[in-house]
Amino acid sequence: MAEPVEARQQLRSIRDMLGRRLRAQPYPVLAIAMVVGYAAGGGLFSRFTRPLARAAMGALLVPGFRERLGGGSGPGRVVTGAA
């Protein structure tokens, strides 16, 4: 009988964590909500998605944009000079 109580506590902690994150960083949470809504609404296979995905992939190829996202020294990044 303790399982429903534990499940409620876990859901409450997840809700509280999401609320804190939303107050601290509202724009990333909004962006995630928009993407989920777009996909759930059937937009994933629309004619608008291909240019949108192509633009997103092109933005990831720009080194300055990738660094702002917090990309480390992965396989696609060239590190030159001594630190």
PyMOL Python script that loads the backbone (N, CA, C, O; Angstrom):
from pymol import cmd

cmd.read_pdbstr("""\
ATOM      1  N   MET A   1       0.814  -1.198   0.000  1.00  0.00           N
ATOM      2  CA  MET A   1       0.000   0.000   0.000  1.00  0.00           C
ATOM      3  C   MET A   1       0.856   1.259   0.000  1.00  0.00           C
ATOM      4  O   MET A   1       0.343   2.357  -0.216  1.00  0.00           O
ATOM      5  N   ALA A   2       2.149   1.109   0.239  1.00  0.00           N
ATOM      6  CA  ALA A   2       3.036   2.260   0.276  1.00  0.00           C
ATOM      7  C   ALA A   2       3.392   2.744  -1.129  1.00  0.00           C
ATOM      8  O   ALA A   2       3.884   3.861  -1.286  1.00  0.00           O
ATOM      9  N   GLU A   3       3.151   1.924  -2.148  1.00  0.00           N
ATOM     10  CA  GLU A   3       3.523   2.300  -3.513  1.00  0.00           C
ATOM     11  C   GLU A   3       2.776   3.539  -4.012  1.00  0.00           C
ATOM     12  O   GLU A   3       3.415   4.417  -4.590  1.00  0.00           O
ATOM     13  N   PRO A   4       1.453   3.658  -3.819  1.00  0.00           N
ATOM     14  CA  PRO A   4       0.773   4.877  -4.284  1.00  0.00           C
ATOM     15  C   PRO A   4       1.268   6.134  -3.562  1.00  0.00           C
ATOM     16  O   PRO A   4       1.332   7.208  -4.161  1.00  0.00           O
ATOM     17  N   VAL A   5       1.610   6.006  -2.306  1.00  0.00           N
ATOM     18  CA  VAL A   5       2.117   7.152  -1.562  1.00  0.00           C
ATOM     19  C   VAL A   5       3.474   7.570  -2.114  1.00  0.00           C
ATOM     20  O   VAL A   5       3.737   8.760  -2.290  1.00  0.00           O
ATOM     21  N   GLU A   6       4.338   6.590  -2.389  1.00  0.00           N
ATOM     22  CA  GLU A   6       5.654   6.892  -2.963  1.00  0.00           C
ATOM     23  C   GLU A   6       5.515   7.509  -4.354  1.00  0.00           C
ATOM     24  O   GLU A   6       6.244   8.436  -4.708  1.00  0.00           O
ATOM     25  N   ALA A   7       4.580   6.989  -5.131  1.00  0.00           N
ATOM     26  CA  ALA A   7       4.368   7.524  -6.477  1.00  0.00           C
ATOM     27  C   ALA A   7       3.897   8.973  -6.397  1.00  0.00           C
ATOM     28  O   ALA A   7       4.356   9.813  -7.171  1.00  0.00           O
ATOM     29  N   ARG A   8       2.987   9.277  -5.473  1.00  0.00           N
ATOM     30  CA  ARG A   8       2.520  10.655  -5.299  1.00  0.00           C
ATOM     31  C   ARG A   8       3.658  11.575  -4.875  1.00  0.00           C
ATOM     32  O   ARG A   8       3.758  12.708  -5.345  1.00  0.00           O
ATOM     33  N   GLN A   9       4.507  11.086  -3.990  1.00  0.00           N
ATOM     34  CA  GLN A   9       5.638  11.894  -3.545  1.00  0.00           C
ATOM     35  C   GLN A   9       6.614  12.156  -4.697  1.00  0.00           C
ATOM     36  O   GLN A   9       7.151  13.256  -4.824  1.00  0.00           O
ATOM     37  N   GLN A  10       6.836  11.146  -5.526  1.00  0.00           N
ATOM     38  CA  GLN A  10       7.725  11.328  -6.678  1.00  0.00           C
ATOM     39  C   GLN A  10       7.135  12.325  -7.669  1.00  0.00           C
ATOM     40  O   GLN A  10       7.848  13.185  -8.187  1.00  0.00           O
ATOM     41  N   LEU A  11       5.832  12.214  -7.935  1.00  0.00           N
ATOM     42  CA  LEU A  11       5.184  13.157  -8.842  1.00  0.00           C
ATOM     43  C   LEU A  11       5.235  14.579  -8.281  1.00  0.00           C
ATOM     44  O   LEU A  11       5.452  15.534  -9.026  1.00  0.00           O
ATOM     45  N   ARG A  12       5.038  14.717  -6.985  1.00  0.00           N
ATOM     46  CA  ARG A  12       5.097  16.030  -6.351  1.00  0.00           C
ATOM     47  C   ARG A  12       6.508  16.614  -6.450  1.00  0.00           C
ATOM     48  O   ARG A  12       6.668  17.809  -6.700  1.00  0.00           O
ATOM     49  N   SER A  13       7.528  15.779  -6.254  1.00  0.00           N
ATOM     50  CA  SER A  13       8.899  16.285  -6.346  1.00  0.00           C
ATOM     51  C   SER A  13       9.249  16.669  -7.785  1.00  0.00           C
ATOM     52  O   SER A  13       9.961  17.649  -8.006  1.00  0.00           O
ATOM     53  N   ILE A  14       8.759  15.915  -8.755  1.00  0.00           N
ATOM     54  CA  ILE A  14       8.988  16.261 -10.164  1.00  0.00           C
ATOM     55  C   ILE A  14       8.292  17.576 -10.495  1.00  0.00           C
ATOM     56  O   ILE A  14       8.864  18.429 -11.175  1.00  0.00           O
ATOM     57  N   ARG A  15       7.065  17.743 -10.019  1.00  0.00           N
ATOM     58  CA  ARG A  15       6.323  18.981 -10.260  1.00  0.00           C
ATOM     59  C   ARG A  15       7.047  20.171  -9.640  1.00  0.00           C
ATOM     60  O   ARG A  15       7.151  21.227 -10.264  1.00  0.00           O
ATOM     61  N   ASP A  16       7.546  20.009  -8.421  1.00  0.00           N
ATOM     62  CA  ASP A  16       8.270  21.093  -7.760  1.00  0.00           C
ATOM     63  C   ASP A  16       9.556  21.435  -8.501  1.00  0.00           C
ATOM     64  O   ASP A  16       9.897  22.608  -8.652  1.00  0.00           O
ATOM     65  N   MET A  17      10.274  20.402  -8.966  1.00  0.00           N
ATOM     66  CA  MET A  17      11.509  20.619  -9.696  1.00  0.00           C
ATOM     67  C   MET A  17      11.231  21.358 -11.011  1.00  0.00           C
ATOM     68  O   MET A  17      11.975  22.268 -11.376  1.00  0.00           O
ATOM     69  N   LEU A  18      10.174  20.975 -11.718  1.00  0.00           N
ATOM     70  CA  LEU A  18       9.824  21.648 -12.968  1.00  0.00           C
ATOM     71  C   LEU A  18       9.419  23.098 -12.712  1.00  0.00           C
ATOM     72  O   LEU A  18       9.745  23.986 -13.499  1.00  0.00           O
ATOM     73  N   GLY A  19       8.708  23.335 -11.609  1.00  0.00           N
ATOM     74  CA  GLY A  19       8.325  24.699 -11.259  1.00  0.00           C
ATOM     75  C   GLY A  19       9.534  25.572 -10.976  1.00  0.00           C
ATOM     76  O   GLY A  19       9.587  26.724 -11.405  1.00  0.00           O
ATOM     77  N   ARG A  20      10.509  25.025 -10.252  1.00  0.00           N
ATOM     78  CA  ARG A  20      11.736  25.783  -9.971  1.00  0.00           C
ATOM     79  C   ARG A  20      12.504  26.073 -11.260  1.00  0.00           C
ATOM     80  O   ARG A  20      13.004  27.180 -11.458  1.00  0.00           O
ATOM     81  N   ARG A  21      12.590  25.079 -12.125  1.00  0.00           N
ATOM     82  CA  ARG A  21      13.315  25.259 -13.385  1.00  0.00           C
ATOM     83  C   ARG A  21      12.611  26.280 -14.272  1.00  0.00           C
ATOM     84  O   ARG A  21      13.265  27.078 -14.944  1.00  0.00           O
ATOM     85  N   LEU A  22      11.284  26.256 -14.275  1.00  0.00           N
ATOM     86  CA  LEU A  22      10.524  27.210 -15.079  1.00  0.00           C
ATOM     87  C   LEU A  22      10.744  28.631 -14.583  1.00  0.00           C
ATOM     88  O   LEU A  22      10.861  29.552 -15.390  1.00  0.00           O
ATOM     89  N   ARG A  23      10.803  28.826 -13.267  1.00  0.00           N
ATOM     90  CA  ARG A  23      11.052  30.166 -12.730  1.00  0.00           C
ATOM     91  C   ARG A  23      12.491  30.612 -12.995  1.00  0.00           C
ATOM     92  O   ARG A  23      12.737  31.793 -13.243  1.00  0.00           O
ATOM     93  N   ALA A  24      13.432  29.686 -12.945  1.00  0.00           N
ATOM     94  CA  ALA A  24      14.840  30.042 -13.143  1.00  0.00           C
ATOM     95  C   ALA A  24      15.179  30.242 -14.621  1.00  0.00           C
ATOM     96  O   ALA A  24      15.931  31.155 -14.962  1.00  0.00           O
ATOM     97  N   GLN A  25      14.635  29.400 -15.496  1.00  0.00           N
ATOM     98  CA  GLN A  25      14.952  29.454 -16.926  1.00  0.00           C
ATOM     99  C   GLN A  25      13.669  29.268 -17.736  1.00  0.00           C
ATOM    100  O   GLN A  25      13.397  28.166 -18.211  1.00  0.00           O
ATOM    101  N   PRO A  26      12.877  30.335 -17.898  1.00  0.00           N
ATOM    102  CA  PRO A  26      11.581  30.170 -18.565  1.00  0.00           C
ATOM    103  C   PRO A  26      11.674  29.890 -20.065  1.00  0.00           C
ATOM    104  O   PRO A  26      10.838  29.160 -20.598  1.00  0.00           O
ATOM    105  N   TYR A  27      12.663  30.447 -20.758  1.00  0.00           N
ATOM    106  CA  TYR A  27      12.702  30.301 -22.212  1.00  0.00           C
ATOM    107  C   TYR A  27      13.041  28.887 -22.682  1.00  0.00           C
ATOM    108  O   TYR A  27      12.380  28.401 -23.600  1.00  0.00           O
ATOM    109  N   PRO A  28      14.022  28.202 -22.112  1.00  0.00           N
ATOM    110  CA  PRO A  28      14.256  26.820 -22.539  1.00  0.00           C
ATOM    111  C   PRO A  28      13.057  25.912 -22.267  1.00  0.00           C
ATOM    112  O   PRO A  28      12.754  25.027 -23.067  1.00  0.00           O
ATOM    113  N   VAL A  29      12.383  26.126 -21.152  1.00  0.00           N
ATOM    114  CA  VAL A  29      11.208  25.307 -20.840  1.00  0.00           C
ATOM    115  C   VAL A  29      10.099  25.593 -21.849  1.00  0.00           C
ATOM    116  O   VAL A  29       9.411  24.676 -22.299  1.00  0.00           O
ATOM    117  N   LEU A  30       9.929  26.863 -22.202  1.00  0.00           N
ATOM    118  CA  LEU A  30       8.938  27.220 -23.211  1.00  0.00           C
ATOM    119  C   LEU A  30       9.267  26.599 -24.564  1.00  0.00           C
ATOM    120  O   LEU A  30       8.376  26.119 -25.265  1.00  0.00           O
ATOM    121  N   ALA A  31      10.539  26.608 -24.927  1.00  0.00           N
ATOM    122  CA  ALA A  31      10.961  26.019 -26.202  1.00  0.00           C
ATOM    123  C   ALA A  31      10.680  24.521 -26.230  1.00  0.00           C
ATOM    124  O   ALA A  31      10.218  23.991 -27.240  1.00  0.00           O
ATOM    125  N   ILE A  32      10.956  23.846 -25.128  1.00  0.00           N
ATOM    126  CA  ILE A  32      10.681  22.407 -25.055  1.00  0.00           C
ATOM    127  C   ILE A  32       9.189  22.151 -25.175  1.00  0.00           C
ATOM    128  O   ILE A  32       8.769  21.226 -25.870  1.00  0.00           O
ATOM    129  N   ALA A  33       8.386  22.969 -24.499  1.00  0.00           N
ATOM    130  CA  ALA A  33       6.925  22.806 -24.577  1.00  0.00           C
ATOM    131  C   ALA A  33       6.432  23.028 -26.002  1.00  0.00           C
ATOM    132  O   ALA A  33       5.532  22.325 -26.461  1.00  0.00           O
ATOM    133  N   MET A  34       7.014  23.999 -26.708  1.00  0.00           N
ATOM    134  CA  MET A  34       6.610  24.248 -28.091  1.00  0.00           C
ATOM    135  C   MET A  34       6.959  23.069 -28.992  1.00  0.00           C
ATOM    136  O   MET A  34       6.162  22.686 -29.848  1.00  0.00           O
ATOM    137  N   VAL A  35       8.143  22.493 -28.805  1.00  0.00           N
ATOM    138  CA  VAL A  35       8.561  21.354 -29.633  1.00  0.00           C
ATOM    139  C   VAL A  35       7.661  20.149 -29.374  1.00  0.00           C
ATOM    140  O   VAL A  35       7.245  19.467 -30.311  1.00  0.00           O
ATOM    141  N   VAL A  36       7.365  19.890 -28.113  1.00  0.00           N
ATOM    142  CA  VAL A  36       6.492  18.760 -27.773  1.00  0.00           C
ATOM    143  C   VAL A  36       5.104  18.979 -28.363  1.00  0.00           C
ATOM    144  O   VAL A  36       4.515  18.050 -28.916  1.00  0.00           O
ATOM    145  N   GLY A  37       4.583  20.182 -28.252  1.00  0.00           N
ATOM    146  CA  GLY A  37       3.268  20.483 -28.826  1.00  0.00           C
ATOM    147  C   GLY A  37       3.260  20.365 -30.335  1.00  0.00           C
ATOM    148  O   GLY A  37       2.289  19.880 -30.916  1.00  0.00           O
ATOM    149  N   TYR A  38       4.328  20.801 -30.973  1.00  0.00           N
ATOM    150  CA  TYR A  38       4.444  20.716 -32.427  1.00  0.00           C
ATOM    151  C   TYR A  38       4.455  19.256 -32.877  1.00  0.00           C
ATOM    152  O   TYR A  38       3.780  18.881 -33.836  1.00  0.00           O
ATOM    153  N   ALA A  39       5.232  18.447 -32.170  1.00  0.00           N
ATOM    154  CA  ALA A  39       5.304  17.024 -32.527  1.00  0.00           C
ATOM    155  C   ALA A  39       3.987  16.314 -32.221  1.00  0.00           C
ATOM    156  O   ALA A  39       3.529  15.492 -33.014  1.00  0.00           O
ATOM    157  N   ALA A  40       3.380  16.625 -31.086  1.00  0.00           N
ATOM    158  CA  ALA A  40       2.119  15.971 -30.717  1.00  0.00           C
ATOM    159  C   ALA A  40       0.984  16.390 -31.644  1.00  0.00           C
ATOM    160  O   ALA A  40       0.041  15.628 -31.858  1.00  0.00           O
ATOM    161  N   GLY A  41       1.071  17.588 -32.191  1.00  0.00           N
ATOM    162  CA  GLY A  41       0.032  18.074 -33.091  1.00  0.00           C
ATOM    163  C   GLY A  41       0.188  17.584 -34.516  1.00  0.00           C
ATOM    164  O   GLY A  41      -0.582  17.982 -35.390  1.00  0.00           O
ATOM    165  N   GLY A  42       1.166  16.730 -34.772  1.00  0.00           N
ATOM    166  CA  GLY A  42       1.337  16.171 -36.102  1.00  0.00           C
ATOM    167  C   GLY A  42       2.247  16.986 -37.002  1.00  0.00           C
ATOM    168  O   GLY A  42       2.316  16.719 -38.201  1.00  0.00           O
ATOM    169  N   GLY A  43       2.939  17.963 -36.464  1.00  0.00           N
ATOM    170  CA  GLY A  43       3.795  18.815 -37.269  1.00  0.00           C
ATOM    171  C   GLY A  43       5.104  18.186 -37.677  1.00  0.00           C
ATOM    172  O   GLY A  43       5.824  18.730 -38.515  1.00  0.00           O
ATOM    173  N   LEU A  44       5.418  17.050 -37.098  1.00  0.00           N
ATOM    174  CA  LEU A  44       6.699  16.415 -37.377  1.00  0.00           C
ATOM    175  C   LEU A  44       6.833  15.994 -38.837  1.00  0.00           C
ATOM    176  O   LEU A  44       7.938  15.971 -39.378  1.00  0.00           O
ATOM    177  N   PHE A  45       5.723  15.663 -39.469  1.00  0.00           N
ATOM    178  CA  PHE A  45       5.771  15.190 -40.847  1.00  0.00           C
ATOM    179  C   PHE A  45       5.139  16.189 -41.810  1.00  0.00           C
ATOM    180  O   PHE A  45       4.638  15.808 -42.867  1.00  0.00           O
ATOM    181  N   SER A  46       5.164  17.473 -41.440  1.00  0.00           N
ATOM    182  CA  SER A  46       4.606  18.497 -42.317  1.00  0.00           C
ATOM    183  C   SER A  46       5.678  19.031 -43.267  1.00  0.00           C
ATOM    184  O   SER A  46       6.865  18.749 -43.102  1.00  0.00           O
ATOM    185  N   ARG A  47       5.240  19.809 -44.268  1.00  0.00           N
ATOM    186  CA  ARG A  47       6.190  20.375 -45.226  1.00  0.00           C
ATOM    187  C   ARG A  47       7.053  21.447 -44.586  1.00  0.00           C
ATOM    188  O   ARG A  47       8.124  21.760 -45.106  1.00  0.00           O
ATOM    189  N   PHE A  48       6.617  22.017 -43.471  1.00  0.00           N
ATOM    190  CA  PHE A  48       7.353  23.079 -42.794  1.00  0.00           C
ATOM    191  C   PHE A  48       8.547  22.536 -42.016  1.00  0.00           C
ATOM    192  O   PHE A  48       9.492  23.278 -41.752  1.00  0.00           O
ATOM    193  N   THR A  49       8.524  21.265 -41.647  1.00  0.00           N
ATOM    194  CA  THR A  49       9.547  20.701 -40.772  1.00  0.00           C
ATOM    195  C   THR A  49      10.902  20.569 -41.460  1.00  0.00           C
ATOM    196  O   THR A  49      11.927  20.813 -40.825  1.00  0.00           O
ATOM    197  N   ARG A  50      10.939  20.198 -42.715  1.00  0.00           N
ATOM    198  CA  ARG A  50      12.224  19.975 -43.387  1.00  0.00           C
ATOM    199  C   ARG A  50      13.098  21.226 -43.423  1.00  0.00           C
ATOM    200  O   ARG A  50      14.264  21.134 -43.039  1.00  0.00           O
ATOM    201  N   PRO A  51      12.608  22.402 -43.862  1.00  0.00           N
ATOM    202  CA  PRO A  51      13.469  23.588 -43.825  1.00  0.00           C
ATOM    203  C   PRO A  51      13.843  24.000 -42.398  1.00  0.00           C
ATOM    204  O   PRO A  51      14.937  24.513 -42.160  1.00  0.00           O
ATOM    205  N   LEU A  52      12.936  23.772 -41.463  1.00  0.00           N
ATOM    206  CA  LEU A  52      13.211  24.093 -40.064  1.00  0.00           C
ATOM    207  C   LEU A  52      14.339  23.221 -39.525  1.00  0.00           C
ATOM    208  O   LEU A  52      15.238  23.718 -38.847  1.00  0.00           O
ATOM    209  N   ALA A  53      14.297  21.929 -39.820  1.00  0.00           N
ATOM    210  CA  ALA A  53      15.349  21.012 -39.375  1.00  0.00           C
ATOM    211  C   ALA A  53      16.666  21.331 -40.069  1.00  0.00           C
ATOM    212  O   ALA A  53      17.728  21.255 -39.453  1.00  0.00           O
ATOM    213  N   ARG A  54      16.602  21.684 -41.333  1.00  0.00           N
ATOM    214  CA  ARG A  54      17.820  22.029 -42.073  1.00  0.00           C
ATOM    215  C   ARG A  54      18.463  23.286 -41.486  1.00  0.00           C
ATOM    216  O   ARG A  54      19.687  23.356 -41.380  1.00  0.00           O
ATOM    217  N   ALA A  55      17.661  24.273 -41.107  1.00  0.00           N
ATOM    218  CA  ALA A  55      18.199  25.493 -40.504  1.00  0.00           C
ATOM    219  C   ALA A  55      18.821  25.192 -39.138  1.00  0.00           C
ATOM    220  O   ALA A  55      19.865  25.746 -38.795  1.00  0.00           O
ATOM    221  N   ALA A  56      18.190  24.328 -38.372  1.00  0.00           N
ATOM    222  CA  ALA A  56      18.735  23.970 -37.054  1.00  0.00           C
ATOM    223  C   ALA A  56      20.061  23.237 -37.207  1.00  0.00           C
ATOM    224  O   ALA A  56      21.003  23.505 -36.460  1.00  0.00           O
ATOM    225  N   MET A  57      20.147  22.331 -38.149  1.00  0.00           N
ATOM    226  CA  MET A  57      21.399  21.605 -38.359  1.00  0.00           C
ATOM    227  C   MET A  57      22.482  22.547 -38.873  1.00  0.00           C
ATOM    228  O   MET A  57      23.646  22.410 -38.500  1.00  0.00           O
ATOM    229  N   GLY A  58      22.111  23.500 -39.726  1.00  0.00           N
ATOM    230  CA  GLY A  58      23.079  24.477 -40.210  1.00  0.00           C
ATOM    231  C   GLY A  58      23.607  25.348 -39.088  1.00  0.00           C
ATOM    232  O   GLY A  58      24.788  25.696 -39.071  1.00  0.00           O
ATOM    233  N   ALA A  59      22.731  25.706 -38.139  1.00  0.00           N
ATOM    234  CA  ALA A  59      23.160  26.518 -36.996  1.00  0.00           C
ATOM    235  C   ALA A  59      24.140  25.745 -36.125  1.00  0.00           C
ATOM    236  O   ALA A  59      25.044  26.337 -35.535  1.00  0.00           O
ATOM    237  N   LEU A  60      23.970  24.444 -36.040  1.00  0.00           N
ATOM    238  CA  LEU A  60      24.882  23.639 -35.233  1.00  0.00           C
ATOM    239  C   LEU A  60      26.275  23.538 -35.865  1.00  0.00           C
ATOM    240  O   LEU A  60      27.250  23.232 -35.178  1.00  0.00           O
ATOM    241  N   LEU A  61      26.366  23.794 -37.161  1.00  0.00           N
ATOM    242  CA  LEU A  61      27.656  23.741 -37.831  1.00  0.00           C
ATOM    243  C   LEU A  61      28.472  25.011 -37.621  1.00  0.00           C
ATOM    244  O   LEU A  61      29.679  25.015 -37.867  1.00  0.00           O
ATOM    245  N   VAL A  62      27.837  26.082 -37.172  1.00  0.00           N
ATOM    246  CA  VAL A  62      28.545  27.335 -36.920  1.00  0.00           C
ATOM    247  C   VAL A  62      29.276  27.197 -35.586  1.00  0.00           C
ATOM    248  O   VAL A  62      28.634  26.986 -34.557  1.00  0.00           O
ATOM    249  N   PRO A  63      30.609  27.313 -35.582  1.00  0.00           N
ATOM    250  CA  PRO A  63      31.377  27.071 -34.353  1.00  0.00           C
ATOM    251  C   PRO A  63      30.976  27.962 -33.183  1.00  0.00           C
ATOM    252  O   PRO A  63      30.906  27.476 -32.054  1.00  0.00           O
ATOM    253  N   GLY A  64      30.715  29.227 -33.406  1.00  0.00           N
ATOM    254  CA  GLY A  64      30.358  30.125 -32.316  1.00  0.00           C
ATOM    255  C   GLY A  64      29.052  29.721 -31.661  1.00  0.00           C
ATOM    256  O   GLY A  64      28.910  29.805 -30.441  1.00  0.00           O
ATOM    257  N   PHE A  65      28.103  29.286 -32.463  1.00  0.00           N
ATOM    258  CA  PHE A  65      26.807  28.859 -31.934  1.00  0.00           C
ATOM    259  C   PHE A  65      26.954  27.587 -31.116  1.00  0.00           C
ATOM    260  O   PHE A  65      26.335  27.442 -30.062  1.00  0.00           O
ATOM    261  N   ARG A  66      27.772  26.672 -31.605  1.00  0.00           N
ATOM    262  CA  ARG A  66      27.997  25.409 -30.885  1.00  0.00           C
ATOM    263  C   ARG A  66      28.652  25.652 -29.539  1.00  0.00           C
ATOM    264  O   ARG A  66      28.301  25.009 -28.549  1.00  0.00           O
ATOM    265  N   GLU A  67      29.605  26.582 -29.496  1.00  0.00           N
ATOM    266  CA  GLU A  67      30.284  26.884 -28.235  1.00  0.00           C
ATOM    267  C   GLU A  67      29.332  27.509 -27.236  1.00  0.00           C
ATOM    268  O   GLU A  67      29.440  27.247 -26.038  1.00  0.00           O
ATOM    269  N   ARG A  68      28.401  28.330 -27.703  1.00  0.00           N
ATOM    270  CA  ARG A  68      27.428  28.934 -26.797  1.00  0.00           C
ATOM    271  C   ARG A  68      26.481  27.898 -26.227  1.00  0.00           C
ATOM    272  O   ARG A  68      25.942  28.075 -25.134  1.00  0.00           O
ATOM    273  N   LEU A  69      26.277  26.817 -26.963  1.00  0.00           N
ATOM    274  CA  LEU A  69      25.445  25.729 -26.450  1.00  0.00           C
ATOM    275  C   LEU A  69      26.183  24.905 -25.408  1.00  0.00           C
ATOM    276  O   LEU A  69      25.567  24.106 -24.703  1.00  0.00           O
ATOM    277  N   GLY A  70      27.476  25.086 -25.303  1.00  0.00           N
ATOM    278  CA  GLY A  70      28.254  24.355 -24.305  1.00  0.00           C
ATOM    279  C   GLY A  70      28.886  23.095 -24.841  1.00  0.00           C
ATOM    280  O   GLY A  70      29.182  22.175 -24.079  1.00  0.00           O
ATOM    281  N   GLY A  71      29.099  23.039 -26.151  1.00  0.00           N
ATOM    282  CA  GLY A  71      29.724  21.857 -26.741  1.00  0.00           C
ATOM    283  C   GLY A  71      31.175  21.740 -26.323  1.00  0.00           C
ATOM    284  O   GLY A  71      31.920  22.719 -26.374  1.00  0.00           O
ATOM    285  N   GLY A  72      31.573  20.576 -25.918  1.00  0.00           N
ATOM    286  CA  GLY A  72      32.958  20.341 -25.501  1.00  0.00           C
ATOM    287  C   GLY A  72      33.851  20.095 -26.688  1.00  0.00           C
ATOM    288  O   GLY A  72      33.486  20.422 -27.817  1.00  0.00           O
ATOM    289  N   SER A  73      35.004  19.530 -26.459  1.00  0.00           N
ATOM    290  CA  SER A  73      35.923  19.246 -27.547  1.00  0.00           C
ATOM    291  C   SER A  73      35.606  17.863 -28.099  1.00  0.00           C
ATOM    292  O   SER A  73      36.362  16.908 -27.918  1.00  0.00           O
ATOM    293  N   GLY A  74      34.462  17.785 -28.780  1.00  0.00           N
ATOM    294  CA  GLY A  74      34.021  16.519 -29.354  1.00  0.00           C
ATOM    295  C   GLY A  74      34.743  16.227 -30.642  1.00  0.00           C
ATOM    296  O   GLY A  74      35.691  16.935 -30.983  1.00  0.00           O
ATOM    297  N   PRO A  75      34.333  15.213 -31.369  1.00  0.00           N
ATOM    298  CA  PRO A  75      35.021  14.810 -32.592  1.00  0.00           C
ATOM    299  C   PRO A  75      34.948  15.837 -33.701  1.00  0.00           C
ATOM    300  O   PRO A  75      35.817  15.850 -34.573  1.00  0.00           O
ATOM    301  N   GLY A  76      33.930  16.710 -33.702  1.00  0.00           N
ATOM    302  CA  GLY A  76      33.816  17.678 -34.777  1.00  0.00           C
ATOM    303  C   GLY A  76      34.499  18.994 -34.496  1.00  0.00           C
ATOM    304  O   GLY A  76      34.459  19.897 -35.332  1.00  0.00           O
ATOM    305  N   ARG A  77      35.111  19.127 -33.364  1.00  0.00           N
ATOM    306  CA  ARG A  77      35.719  20.406 -32.978  1.00  0.00           C
ATOM    307  C   ARG A  77      37.237  20.322 -33.053  1.00  0.00           C
ATOM    308  O   ARG A  77      37.841  19.374 -32.552  1.00  0.00           O
ATOM    309  N   VAL A  78      37.842  21.313 -33.679  1.00  0.00           N
ATOM    310  CA  VAL A  78      39.283  21.358 -33.825  1.00  0.00           C
ATOM    311  C   VAL A  78      39.848  22.263 -32.744  1.00  0.00           C
ATOM    312  O   VAL A  78      39.433  23.415 -32.613  1.00  0.00           O
ATOM    313  N   VAL A  79      40.784  21.751 -31.976  1.00  0.00           N
ATOM    314  CA  VAL A  79      41.420  22.538 -30.918  1.00  0.00           C
ATOM    315  C   VAL A  79      42.829  22.872 -31.376  1.00  0.00           C
ATOM    316  O   VAL A  79      43.614  21.979 -31.695  1.00  0.00           O
ATOM    317  N   THR A  80      43.148  24.170 -31.409  1.00  0.00           N
ATOM    318  CA  THR A  80      44.478  24.592 -31.851  1.00  0.00           C
ATOM    319  C   THR A  80      45.164  25.376 -30.756  1.00  0.00           C
ATOM    320  O   THR A  80      44.504  26.023 -29.943  1.00  0.00           O
ATOM    321  N   GLY A  81      46.468  25.324 -30.729  1.00  0.00           N
ATOM    322  CA  GLY A  81      47.251  26.091 -29.772  1.00  0.00           C
ATOM    323  C   GLY A  81      47.253  25.444 -28.399  1.00  0.00           C
ATOM    324  O   GLY A  81      46.470  24.542 -28.100  1.00  0.00           O
ATOM    325  N   ALA A  82      48.178  25.947 -27.568  1.00  0.00           N
ATOM    326  CA  ALA A  82      48.287  25.429 -26.200  1.00  0.00           C
ATOM    327  C   ALA A  82      47.479  26.310 -25.274  1.00  0.00           C
ATOM    328  O   ALA A  82      47.379  27.519 -25.483  1.00  0.00           O
ATOM    329  N   ALA A  83      46.907  25.709 -24.257  1.00  0.00           N
ATOM    330  CA  ALA A  83      46.081  26.469 -23.305  1.00  0.00           C
ATOM    331  C   ALA A  83      46.925  27.090 -22.220  1.00  0.00           C
ATOM    332  O   ALA A  83      46.396  27.763 -21.335  1.00  0.00           O
TER     333      ALA A  83
END
""", "prot")
cmd.dss("prot")
cmd.show_as("cartoon", "prot")
cmd.util.cbc("prot")
cmd.orient("prot")
